[in-house]
Each structure stands twice: as C-alpha cells, then as structure tokens.
Amino acid sequence: PTVCIMGPTSPRYSEGLYERGRVLRIDVDCGPCQKPECATDHRCMTAISPEDAAAAALDVLEHRLWKTRPIK
C-alpha cells in the first residue's frame, strides 16, 4: 500500500500507478510546475498536513487496498 504526496509533479505521471493506495495533491495556481526548486513558498507541499497524510494511510490500511499473497 502506498500514500503518495504529489507536490510539483503533474498528476498525469501518477495515473493508474496508485490504484491500491492514495495520492494526496493540492491544486495551486503555480502548479504543477515540475521544478525541483520552488520559486515561491512550496504551497503545493505545505498545504498537505501530516494529519492529511496520516488519515490517507489509515484509510488505505482500513480498506485493505492491496492484494495479499499466500506465504510459501
């Protein structure tokens, strides 16, 4: 299971990759910029709180969004 926090990355790069997880992303007027360095205030990342990430992780775990495999 995965919780992916997408900051400046375009959402098209994550389409279909996280079907068994959650993608956290905030729409901002300057993004997605695809830049490794922020020219302003990192609002695409700072708007996602640790509580948001924790809630997404709990959601993934509670809903078992992954497939299990038998142990050999």
VENJOSUL-V862596 format. One record per residue. N is the residue number from 1. PSI is psi in whole degrees, -180 to 180 (none if undefined). NEAR is the number of other ideal C-beta (glycine too) atoms within 10 Angstrom. D_LAST is the distance of its C-alpha to the last C-alpha in Angstrom with 1 decimal. Layout:
[[N:PSI:NEAR:D_LAST] [N:PSI:NEAR:D_LAST]]
//
This chain:
[[1:146:14:21.0] [2:141:15:24.2] [3:117:19:27.8] [4:124:15:30.0] [5:112:16:33.6] [6:115:19:35.7] [7:-99:20:39.1] [8:0:17:41.2] [9:138:18:38.6] [10:138:13:39.4] [11:-19:12:37.3] [12:-22:7:37.0] [13:-16:10:34.5] [14:1:14:32.0] [15:122:10:32.4] [16:-10:5:29.2] [17:-27:11:27.1] [18:46:16:26.4] [19:-27:9:25.9] [20:24:13:23.2] [21:-158:17:25.4] [22:143:20:29.1] [23:125:16:31.8] [24:126:17:34.7] [25:140:19:37.9] [26:130:15:41.6] [27:124:9:44.3] [28:156:17:47.1] [29:-22:6:50.2] [30:4:13:49.4] [31:169:21:45.9] [32:127:17:43.7] [33:-21:16:45.5] [34:17:9:42.6] [35:141:12:44.3] [36:-23:6:42.6] [37:136:7:45.7] [38:133:16:47.3] [39:-11:8:51.0] [40:-105:11:51.5] [41:20:10:49.6] [42:29:13:45.8] [43:-25:15:46.2] [44:-22:22:43.2] [45:-43:16:41.0] [46:-19:11:43.1] [47:-14:14:43.4] [48:114:17:39.7] [49:160:10:39.6] [50:-34:7:36.8] [51:-37:8:37.0] [52:-45:15:36.4] [53:-42:15:33.2] [54:-42:11:32.0] [55:-40:14:32.8] [56:-41:19:30.8] [57:-44:15:27.8] [58:-39:11:28.1] [59:-45:14:28.6] [60:-46:18:25.3] [61:-41:12:23.4] [62:-33:8:25.3] [63:5:11:24.9] [64:65:10:21.2] [65:26:15:22.0] [66:162:13:18.6] [67:140:6:15.7] [68:154:6:12.5] [69:146:6:9.1] [70:146:4:6.3] [71:130:4:3.8] [72:none:3:0.0]]
//
